Amino acid sequence: MKKRRRFVVNGCVQGVGFRPAVFRHAESCAIAGFVSNTPLGVIIEAEGEEEALAEFSQRITGSPPSQAIISSCITEELLATGETGFSIRSSERSGDLLAGMPADIATCSQCMAELFDSSDRRFKYPFLNCTDCGPRFTIIRELPYDRERTSMHSFGMCPACQREYADPRDRRFDAQPNACAVCGPGLTLLNSSGDKIQTDDPVVETKRLLEQGVIVAIKGLGGYHLCCSAHNSSALNTLRQRKNRPHKAFAVMFSSLEQIRDYCRVSSIEEKELVSPARPIVVLALLAFSKLPVLVSPDTHDVGAFLPYTPLHHLLLEKSLPLVMTSCNRSEEPIVATEEALVPFLGTIADYALIHNRPIVRRCDDSVVAYSGEKRVVLRRSRGFVPYPIVLLKEGPPILACGADQKNTFCMTRGDKAYLSQYIGDMVEYTSHLFYGESVNDLMKLLGIDPAIVACDMHPDYHSTRYAHALGKRSVVPVQHHHAHIASCMAENRIQGPVIGIAFDGTGFGTDGSIWGGEFLVVDLKGFRRVGRLKQYPMPGGEEAVMHPVRMALSVLKTEGLEVEKLSGRMSEKEMGLLFSLMEKGINSPLTSSAGRLFDAVSAFLGFCDTASYEGQAAVRLQANARGQTGEPFAYDLYSTGDLLELSLGPAIREIVAGETAASVCAVRFHETMAQAATAMCVQLREQEKIGHVVLSGGVFQNALLLERTISALLAKGFVVYFHSLVSPNDSGIALGQAVVALANSIY
């Protein structure tokens, strides 16, 4: 006797080949009915024998397409209708996200085979794709995800592509970016004046130019890359000079895993990340005798490595040496995504540009991850990961969380899902402000919400805070910076607290008006108490001290009563005198408990970095110099001051400054000291607060050595330890924390 069932499937099940997969399962199981995208999600009505329905049901959830993410599948019994045959119905236009909003997906193996098959009609076509791969998030104008609502709408399909698109048995069925050389986007090579270069094959000509040592701006999925040969020191030096980026590492794209292994050490878990559909940049350790020039990554013996994720990348890297691929932008500006915005770069930074005529609807930088042992650390969450949501513990009203002003992302909630934006960057330049505002409006439109609650940082001068207050007619919820850090980690680990939160970062506005950054908090999602901190030191010159670590070294020496003459020759007597005066008078020298500034000071003591050319450079060099070294922790002090426990690294500073230990050994011993001292603080807080769960967050924990040592020390003392794996511990994860704090405090 035949039965009929309805399945309502939610998650990321649109734009990933879910409906054709259901169709094939239905045919295989002799099931009648239909599948359709609707406002409720993907609706499947299936009719057949009980055994067939059971098998069909198992396949829906057990064998979905590789990129599908099923968050729920609700089953309902219906009356049999006697229907025969199974069909795929057209999508109902809902603008809803219950069927999901897909991320951009790296080229699949089947498309790769076609790309290099000389007998295939898409041989070396740089925009081939199917339901298992290709652009998604960066081409969607509005939902649901159908061709007419993407930047492919102007490319009418040729008869051959249309047949594939309409055939449920074809892997290109309903593949919205489906195209070929006859009907799809094409490439154009421009010179420095923006004039078109006549060539039979723009890819071949671009490869020839790169081999000659020129810099080419190449249009990708979410923006332009500045590209040059990773083996050409002259080209690398030119790129650094033109981009005013003297030291910060470049990312390198390799043709294959085998090629990466020629240069880098790759663990099994790093390999899995490299070949994942998201294709992020993965920070890898270089081999001892790597052939990459030092100019690729001057400060470390690491490289941000990634694999091609578009057909164009595969063609450029075919039989090629690795290529530097760095975002096409100027410092603190968003990535360039249009030909109009590219114009100022031609002839000034890029010698040529390889462009195409498929518009980028939504710019989206590359994602970056690193590994500390088996733990994934997300350094930048963007292409390939966005817009997949974080599932929250509770539902609530829609909330906009505006994030911080460095490494900004923002966040919106809908129901029990939190949607973090693509990486926006530092909110310094006007172009970043525009990108931010456009992206907020864009995500509101995609989600179909108008949040009445807006969360933001407590810092009154953040652009993101001013933006929150300027929205009007909305309830604004300020969230303390470090509470947001810990709450973001709690949210992704789905815990409510209370926990002991260790928030180590650069700067964050504290409730007492000082600059926090080395905080020990008792946290739940609703609120927090500050129960401990690192010892405070003045920041002479305020924010200028961030880019001049030697200033923090001077401040720490003076505060600890040590000889400042040790810095003679590293700053002028006039500058030293001015900084002393500022600190003594309390002018533009705010007190800070920042762990980041303490790392800066130690790096400067040891001669690794007096003046930084990018944020965090001093700490990066300190960690790099600790590599391969061993040593016991230095001494430290832990004591009460008022209502707080305070942790002083003063004894460690004295040993370091004494100069009796090699700088590289001091570097590793300092990391070990920070880990052991933080653990000692947690032991005392466990006795005081009766809490045995510890959450780590903040940008300083991007330091793999510190993270590894801290987790190890805490586990040895019997703590349950939580860290990030889905969002970044740095300020680009702040928005998630703001959102869940506001949600926990909502009256709905």
C-alpha positions in Angstrom: 0.0 0.0 0.0 1.5 3.4 -1.0 1.9 6.2 1.4 2.7 9.9 1.0 5.0 12.1 3.1 6.0 15.7 3.2 9.6 16.7 4.1 10.4 20.3 5.0 14.2 20.7 4.7 16.0 23.7 6.1 19.7 24.7 6.0 22.0 25.5 3.1 20.0 23.5 0.5 19.7 26.0 -2.3 22.3 26.6 -5.0 24.1 23.4 -4.0 22.4 20.9 -6.3 19.9 19.7 -3.6 16.8 19.5 -5.7 18.4 17.5 -8.6 19.9 15.2 -6.0 16.4 14.6 -4.5 15.1 14.0 -8.0 17.8 11.3 -8.6 17.1 9.7 -5.3 13.4 9.6 -6.1 13.9 8.0 -9.5 16.3 5.4 -7.9 13.7 4.6 -5.2 10.7 4.6 -7.5 9.2 7.5 -5.6 6.5 9.8 -7.1 5.9 13.5 -6.1 7.8 16.7 -6.3 10.5 18.9 -4.8 10.4 22.7 -4.7 12.0 25.7 -3.0 9.4 27.6 -1.0 9.2 30.3 1.8 9.2 27.4 4.3 12.4 25.8 2.9 12.8 22.9 0.5 9.4 21.1 0.3 9.4 17.4 -0.8 6.3 15.4 -1.2 7.0 11.8 -1.8 4.7 8.9 -2.5 5.6 5.2 -2.7 5.8 1.9 -0.8 6.9 2.1 2.9 10.2 0.4 2.2 10.9 2.8 -0.7 9.9 5.9 1.4 12.3 4.8 4.2 15.2 4.4 1.8 14.3 7.7 0.1 14.2 9.5 3.5 17.6 8.1 4.5 19.1 9.3 1.3 17.8 12.8 1.6 19.6 13.4 4.9 22.3 10.8 4.6 23.5 11.4 1.0 22.9 15.1 0.2 25.2 17.0 -2.2 28.6 17.7 -0.8 27.9 21.4 -0.2 24.5 21.0 1.3 24.1 21.7 5.1 20.9 20.3 6.5 19.9 22.0 9.8 16.5 20.3 10.1 14.2 17.9 8.2 10.6 17.8 9.4 8.4 14.9 8.3 4.6 14.9 8.0 2.2 12.1 6.9 -0.2 12.9 4.0 -2.9 11.1 2.2 -1.7 9.3 -0.9 -2.9 10.9 -4.2 -2.0 8.2 -6.7 0.5 10.6 -8.3 3.0 9.1 -10.8 6.4 10.5 -11.7 8.6 12.9 -9.8 9.1 16.5 -10.8 11.2 19.5 -9.8 9.0 22.5 -9.5 10.2 26.1 -10.0 11.2 28.1 -7.0 8.6 30.3 -5.2 10.0 33.8 -4.9 10.1 34.4 -1.2 13.3 36.2 -0.4 13.5 33.8 2.5 16.6 32.1 3.8 15.1 28.9 5.1 16.5 27.2 2.0 19.9 28.8 2.7 22.1 31.2 1.0 25.2 29.5 -0.5 28.8 30.5 -0.3 31.2 30.6 -3.3 32.4 27.0 -3.9 35.8 26.0 -5.4 36.0 24.3 -8.8 34.9 20.6 -8.4 36.9 17.6 -9.7 34.4 17.0 -12.6 34.7 20.5 -13.9 38.4 20.3 -13.5 38.5 17.3 -15.7 36.5 19.1 -18.3 38.7 22.2 -18.1 41.7 20.3 -19.3 40.0 17.8 -21.7 40.7 18.9 -25.2 37.7 17.1 -26.5 35.3 18.8 -24.1 33.3 21.8 -25.3 34.4 23.8 -22.3 38.1 23.0 -22.8 40.0 25.8 -21.0 36.9 27.9 -20.6 37.7 30.0 -17.5 34.1 30.3 -16.2 32.8 26.7 -16.3 30.9 25.5 -13.2 28.1 23.2 -12.2 25.7 22.7 -9.2 28.7 21.5 -7.1 30.9 24.5 -7.7 31.2 28.1 -8.8 30.2 31.6 -7.7 27.3 32.0 -5.4 27.4 34.7 -2.7 29.4 37.1 -4.9 26.9 37.0 -7.8 23.5 36.9 -5.9 21.5 40.2 -6.2 18.5 38.9 -4.2 16.9 35.7 -3.1 15.8 33.1 -4.0 18.9 32.1 -5.8 17.8 32.0 -9.5 19.7 33.2 -12.6 17.6 36.3 -13.2 18.5 37.5 -9.7 22.3 37.1 -10.2 24.9 39.0 -12.2 24.5 36.2 -14.8 21.1 37.5 -15.9 22.5 39.3 -18.9 24.1 36.2 -20.3 21.5 34.3 -22.2 22.3 30.6 -22.4 23.0 29.0 -25.8 20.9 25.9 -26.7 23.5 23.4 -25.4 23.8 25.1 -22.0 20.0 25.5 -21.8 19.5 21.8 -22.4 21.9 21.0 -19.5 20.2 23.6 -17.3 16.7 22.1 -17.9 17.7 18.4 -17.5 17.2 17.1 -13.9 19.6 14.2 -14.7 22.4 16.6 -15.7 24.8 17.9 -13.1 24.3 21.4 -14.5 20.6 21.2 -13.9 19.5 24.6 -12.3 23.2 25.7 -12.1 22.6 29.4 -12.1 26.0 30.5 -13.4 26.0 27.8 -16.2 27.7 29.1 -19.3 30.3 28.2 -22.0 32.5 30.1 -24.4 29.6 30.6 -26.8 27.2 32.4 -24.3 29.1 33.2 -21.1 31.5 35.8 -19.7 34.9 36.4 -21.4 38.3 37.7 -20.5 40.0 40.9 -21.6 43.6 41.9 -21.0 44.3 45.6 -20.4 47.6 47.6 -20.4 48.5 50.2 -17.9 46.5 52.8 -19.8 43.4 50.7 -19.7 43.5 49.9 -23.4 42.6 46.4 -24.6 45.5 44.2 -25.7 44.8 42.2 -28.8 45.6 38.6 -28.1 44.2 35.2 -29.1 44.4 34.0 -25.5 44.4 36.5 -22.6 45.4 33.7 -20.2 48.5 32.6 -22.2 49.5 36.3 -22.6 49.0 37.0 -18.9 51.2 34.0 -18.0 53.9 35.2 -20.3 53.8 38.7 -18.7 54.0 37.3 -15.2 57.0 35.2 -16.2 58.6 38.5 -17.3 58.2 39.9 -13.8 55.3 42.3 -14.2 52.4 42.9 -11.8 48.9 42.0 -13.1 45.6 42.9 -11.4 43.4 39.8 -11.9 39.6 39.8 -11.4 38.5 36.9 -9.2 35.2 35.9 -7.5 35.0 38.6 -4.8 37.5 41.2 -6.1 40.8 41.8 -7.8 44.1 40.3 -6.8 47.5 41.9 -7.4 49.5 39.1 -8.9 53.2 38.5 -9.6 55.6 35.6 -9.7 56.4 34.3 -6.2 59.9 33.5 -7.4 60.8 36.9 -8.8 62.5 39.0 -6.1 62.5 42.1 -8.3 58.7 41.9 -8.9 58.1 41.2 -5.2 60.2 44.2 -4.2 58.3 46.4 -6.8 55.0 45.2 -5.5 56.0 46.0 -1.9 57.2 49.5 -2.8 54.1 50.3 -4.9 51.7 49.0 -2.3 53.7 50.5 0.6 53.8 47.1 2.3 57.4 46.6 3.3 57.1 43.6 5.6 53.6 42.1 5.9 53.4 38.6 4.4 52.0 38.0 1.0 49.7 35.0 0.2 50.9 32.6 -2.4 48.7 30.5 -4.7 50.1 27.1 -5.7 49.0 24.9 -8.5 48.5 21.8 -6.4 49.0 20.1 -3.1 52.1 18.4 -4.5 53.6 21.8 -5.4 52.8 23.1 -1.9 54.7 20.2 -0.4 57.7 21.3 -2.4 57.8 24.4 -0.3 55.9 23.8 3.0 55.2 21.3 5.7 51.6 20.2 5.5 49.8 18.2 8.1 46.9 16.0 7.3 44.4 18.5 8.9 46.0 21.4 7.0 45.7 19.4 3.8 42.0 18.8 4.5 41.6 22.6 4.9 43.5 23.4 1.8 41.4 21.2 -0.5 38.0 22.0 1.2 35.3 23.7 -1.0 36.0 27.0 0.8 39.7 27.0 -0.3 40.9 29.4 2.3 44.5 30.7 2.7 46.2 28.4 5.2 49.2 29.6 7.1 51.9 26.9 6.7 55.5 26.5 7.9 58.0 26.7 5.1 60.6 23.9 4.7 64.0 24.7 6.0 65.4 25.2 2.4 62.3 26.6 0.8 63.0 28.2 -2.6 60.6 31.1 -1.9 62.3 34.5 -1.6 62.4 36.0 1.8 60.5 38.9 0.4 57.3 36.8 0.3 57.2 36.7 4.1 60.1 38.7 5.7 59.0 38.4 9.3 58.3 34.7 9.7 59.2 31.4 8.2 55.6 30.8 7.4 53.5 31.5 4.2 49.8 31.9 3.6 49.3 29.2 1.0 46.2 28.4 -1.0 45.0 26.5 -4.0 43.2 27.7 -7.1 39.5 28.0 -6.5 38.3 29.2 -9.9 38.9 27.8 -13.4 40.8 31.0 -14.3 43.2 30.4 -11.4 43.7 26.8 -12.5 44.6 28.0 -16.0 47.0 30.6 -14.8 48.8 28.1 -12.5 48.9 25.3 -15.1 52.5 24.3 -15.5 53.5 27.4 -13.6 55.6 28.4 -10.6 53.6 29.7 -7.6 52.0 33.2 -7.8 51.7 35.9 -5.2 48.0 36.8 -4.9 47.3 39.7 -2.6 44.2 41.8 -2.3 44.0 44.7 -4.8 43.6 47.6 -2.5 45.6 50.4 -0.7 46.3 50.1 3.0 43.1 50.2 5.1 40.8 50.3 2.0 38.4 47.6 0.9 39.3 45.2 -2.0 38.7 46.6 -5.5 35.8 44.8 -7.2 34.8 47.0 -10.2 36.7 48.1 -13.3 35.9 51.8 -12.4 37.7 51.4 -9.0 40.6 49.6 -10.7 41.5 52.6 -12.9 43.7 54.3 -10.2 45.7 51.1 -9.8 46.6 50.7 -13.4 50.0 52.3 -14.1 50.6 53.0 -10.4 50.6 49.5 -8.8 49.5 47.1 -11.6 51.2 47.1 -15.0 48.3 45.1 -16.6 44.9 43.9 -15.7 43.1 40.7 -16.6 39.4 41.5 -16.4 36.1 39.8 -17.2 32.6 41.0 -17.9 30.7 39.2 -15.1 29.9 41.8 -12.5 30.9 41.2 -8.9 27.8 41.9 -6.9 29.3 41.5 -3.5 33.0 42.0 -2.8 34.5 39.3 -0.6 38.1 38.9 0.4 39.9 35.6 0.8 39.5 33.7 4.1 42.6 32.9 6.2 43.1 30.1 8.7 46.0 28.7 10.7 46.4 25.7 12.9 47.8 25.4 16.4 48.3 21.7 16.7 44.9 20.3 15.8 43.1 23.5 16.6 41.9 25.7 13.8 42.3 29.4 14.3 40.3 31.5 11.9 42.2 34.7 11.1 39.8 36.1 8.6 36.3 34.6 7.9 35.1 35.7 4.4 35.0 34.0 1.0 33.9 30.3 1.2 32.6 30.6 4.8 30.3 33.6 4.4 27.2 33.6 4.5 26.9 30.3 6.3 25.3 31.1 9.7 26.2 30.4 13.3 23.4 28.5 15.0 22.5 30.1 18.3 21.0 28.6 21.5 17.9 30.7 21.4 15.6 32.5 19.0 14.9 36.2 19.3 14.1 39.4 17.6 16.3 40.5 14.6 19.5 42.2 15.8 22.2 44.2 14.0 25.6 44.1 15.7 27.9 46.7 14.3 31.2 45.2 15.3 34.5 47.0 16.1 36.6 49.4 14.1 39.5 47.2 13.4 39.1 44.0 11.3 35.5 44.8 11.1 32.7 42.5 10.4 29.1 43.1 11.4 26.4 40.5 12.3 22.7 40.1 11.9 20.5 37.6 13.6 17.2 36.1 12.4 15.5 33.5 14.4 18.2 31.2 15.9 20.8 32.1 13.2 23.6 34.6 13.3 24.9 35.8 10.0 28.4 37.4 10.1 29.2 39.6 7.2 32.2 39.2 4.9 35.4 40.8 6.1 35.1 44.6 5.9 38.5 45.6 7.4 39.7 48.6 9.4 37.2 51.5 9.6 39.8 54.2 8.7 39.2 55.3 5.1 36.0 56.8 3.7 35.8 54.0 1.2 35.7 51.5 4.1 32.8 53.5 5.6 30.9 53.3 2.3 31.6 49.6 2.0 30.3 49.0 5.5 27.1 51.0 5.0 26.4 49.3 1.6 27.0 45.9 3.1 24.7 46.4 6.1 21.9 47.5 3.8 22.6 44.6 1.5 22.5 41.9 4.2 19.3 43.4 5.6 17.7 43.1 2.2 18.9 39.5 1.7 17.7 38.5 5.2 14.4 40.4 4.8 14.7 42.1 8.2 14.8 45.5 9.7 16.4 45.1 13.1 14.8 47.1 16.0 17.8 46.3 18.2 21.3 47.5 17.4 24.4 46.3 19.4 27.7 48.1 19.3 31.0 48.6 21.1 31.1 50.9 24.1 33.9 53.0 22.6 32.2 56.3 21.8 34.5 57.2 18.9 34.3 54.0 16.9 32.8 54.6 13.5 30.7 51.5 14.0 29.3 52.9 17.3 28.5 56.2 15.7 26.8 54.3 12.9 24.7 52.4 15.4 23.4 55.6 17.1 22.8 57.3 13.7 20.3 54.7 12.6 17.6 56.2 14.8 14.3 54.7 16.0 16.2 51.6 17.2 17.2 50.4 20.7 21.0 50.7 20.9 22.8 48.2 23.2 26.4 49.0 24.0 28.5 45.9 24.7 31.9 46.0 26.4 34.6 45.0 24.0 36.0 42.1 25.9 32.6 40.8 27.0 31.8 40.6 23.3 35.1 38.7 22.7 34.2 36.0 25.2 30.6 35.9 24.3 31.5 35.3 20.6 33.5 32.2 21.6 30.7 31.0 23.9 28.1 31.4 21.1 30.0 29.3 18.6 30.6 26.6 21.3 26.9 26.8 22.3 27.5 27.4 26.0 25.8 29.9 28.3 28.2 30.2 31.3 29.2 31.3 33.7 32.8 30.9 32.6 36.1 32.4 33.3 37.0 34.5 30.2 40.5 35.3 29.3 40.5 38.2 26.8 43.9 39.1 25.5 44.0 41.7 22.7 45.4 45.0 21.7 43.0 47.7 22.9 39.4 47.8 24.0 37.4 50.5 25.8 36.9 49.5 29.4 34.0 50.4 31.7 36.4 52.5 33.9 37.5 54.6 30.9 40.9 53.0 30.6 42.2 50.8 27.8 41.7 47.1 28.6 43.3 44.2 26.8 44.6 41.7 29.4 41.3 40.8 31.2 40.0 38.0 33.3 36.3 38.1 33.4 33.4 36.1 34.9 31.0 35.9 32.0 27.6 34.8 31.0 25.8 36.0 27.9 23.9 38.6 29.8 26.7 40.3 31.6 30.2 40.1 33.1 32.4 41.0 36.1 36.0 42.0 35.7 37.8 39.9 38.3 41.5 40.2 37.2 43.8 42.0 34.8 47.4 42.4 33.7 49.3 45.2 35.3 48.7 48.5 33.7 51.3 50.6 31.9 51.0 54.0 30.3 50.8 54.2 26.4 53.0 57.3 25.7 51.5 59.2 22.8 48.3 57.1 22.9 47.6 55.1 19.7 51.1 56.1 18.4 52.5 53.6 20.8 50.7 50.8 18.8 52.9 51.4 15.8 56.0 52.3 17.9 56.6 49.3 20.2 59.8 51.0 21.5 57.5 53.5 23.2 55.9 50.7 25.2 59.3 49.4 26.0 60.2 52.8 27.4 56.9 52.9 29.4 57.4 49.5 30.9 61.1 50.2 31.9 60.1 53.5 33.6 57.1 51.9 35.4 59.3 49.0 36.6 62.0 51.4 37.7 64.6 50.0 35.3 67.3 51.8 33.3 65.8 53.5 30.3 69.4 54.0 29.0 69.1 50.6 27.5 67.0 52.2 24.8 69.6 54.9 24.0 70.2 55.2 20.3 66.8 53.6 19.5 65.0 56.9 20.0 66.3 60.5 20.3 66.9 62.1 23.6 64.3 64.7 22.6 61.7 62.1 21.9 62.5 60.3 25.1 62.2 63.5 27.1 58.9 64.3 25.5 57.4 60.9 26.2 58.6 61.1 29.9 56.9 64.4 30.2 53.6 63.1 28.7 53.6 60.1 31.1 54.5 62.2 34.2 51.7 64.7 33.4 49.2 62.1 32.4 48.8 63.7 29.0 47.9 61.4 26.0 49.3 58.5 27.9 46.3 56.4 28.9 46.8 53.4 31.2 46.4 50.0 29.5 46.3 46.4 30.8 46.7 45.2 27.2 48.5 41.9 26.6 49.2 43.1 23.0 51.1 46.1 24.2 53.1 43.9 26.6 54.1 41.6 23.8 55.1 44.8 21.8 57.3 46.0 24.7 59.1 42.6 25.1 59.7 42.4 21.3 61.3 45.9 21.4 63.4 45.0 24.5 64.8 42.1 22.6 65.5 44.2 19.5 63.0 42.5 17.2 60.8 45.5 16.4 61.1 49.2 17.4 58.7 50.6 14.8 56.0 48.5 13.1 54.9 48.8 9.5 51.7 46.8 10.2 49.6 46.1 13.3 50.9 43.2 15.4 54.3 43.1 13.7 56.3 43.2 17.0 54.3 40.2 18.3 54.7 38.3 15.0 58.5 38.7 15.2 58.6 37.7 18.8 56.7 34.5 18.1 58.8 33.8 15.0 62.0 34.1 17.0 60.7 31.8 19.7 60.3 29.0 17.1 62.3 25.9 17.9 63.5 27.2 21.3 62.8 25.8 24.7 62.9 27.3 28.2 61.3 27.5 31.6 58.9 30.3 32.5 60.2 33.5 34.1 59.0 34.6 37.5 55.8 36.7 37.8 53.6 38.2 40.6 50.0 37.6 41.3 48.3 39.8 44.0 45.2 41.6 44.9 44.6 45.3 44.1 41.3 46.6 45.3 38.6 44.3 44.1 40.8 42.8 41.3 43.5 40.2 41.1 46.4 41.7 39.2 49.1 39.8 37.3 52.4 41.5 36.9 55.1 40.3 34.5 57.5 42.8 36.1 59.9 40.0 37.4 60.0 38.5 33.9 60.8 41.9 32.4 63.7 42.4 34.8 65.2 39.0 33.8 64.7 39.8 30.1 66.3 43.3 30.4 69.2 41.9 32.3 70.4 40.5 29.0 71.8 37.3 30.4 69.7 35.0 28.2 69.7 34.8 24.4 66.9 36.8 22.8 65.3 33.8 21.1 65.3 31.9 24.4 63.8 34.9 26.1 61.1 35.0 23.4 59.9 31.4 24.1 60.3 31.8 27.9 58.0 34.9 27.8 55.3 32.9 25.9 55.6 30.2 28.5 55.4 32.7 31.3 52.2 34.3 29.9 50.6 30.8 29.6 51.6 29.7 33.1 50.7 33.1 34.7 47.3 33.2 33.1 46.7 29.6 34.3 47.7 30.6 37.9 45.2 33.4 37.8 42.5 31.0 36.7 43.4 28.5 39.5 42.9 31.3 42.0 39.7 32.4 40.3 38.3 28.9 40.4 38.7 28.8 44.1 37.1 32.2 44.4 34.3 31.8 41.9 33.8 28.0 41.8 34.0 28.0 38.0 36.1 25.4 36.1 35.3 26.4 32.5 37.7 28.8 30.7 37.0 30.6 27.5 39.9 32.1 25.5 39.4 35.0 23.0 41.1 38.1 21.7 43.5 38.8 18.9 46.6 37.9 21.0 45.4 34.3 20.9 46.0 34.2 17.2 49.6 33.6 18.4 49.8 29.8 17.9 52.6 29.3 20.5 50.7 31.2 23.2 47.5 29.5 22.4 49.0 26.0 22.5 50.9 26.7 25.8 47.9 28.3 27.5 45.5 25.5 26.6 48.0 22.9 27.6 48.6 24.6 31.0 44.9 25.0 31.7 44.1 21.4 30.8 46.9 20.2 33.1 45.2 22.0 35.9 41.8 20.3 35.2 40.0 23.1 33.4 37.5 22.7 30.6 38.8 25.0 27.9 36.9 26.5 25.0 38.4 28.3 21.9 37.2 29.5 18.5 37.1 27.4 15.4 34.3 29.0 13.4 34.9 32.7 13.9 38.0 34.7 14.5 39.4 35.5 18.0 40.4 38.9 16.7 38.0 41.9 16.4 36.3 40.4 13.3 34.5 38.1 15.7 33.4 40.8 18.0 30.0 41.4 16.2 28.8 37.8 17.0 29.5 38.4 20.7 27.7 41.8 20.6 24.7 40.1 18.9 24.3 37.3 21.4 24.7 39.6 24.4 22.0 41.9 23.0 19.8 38.8 22.3 20.3 37.5 25.9 19.3 40.9 27.2 16.3 41.4 24.9 12.9 41.5 26.5 11.2 39.4 23.8 
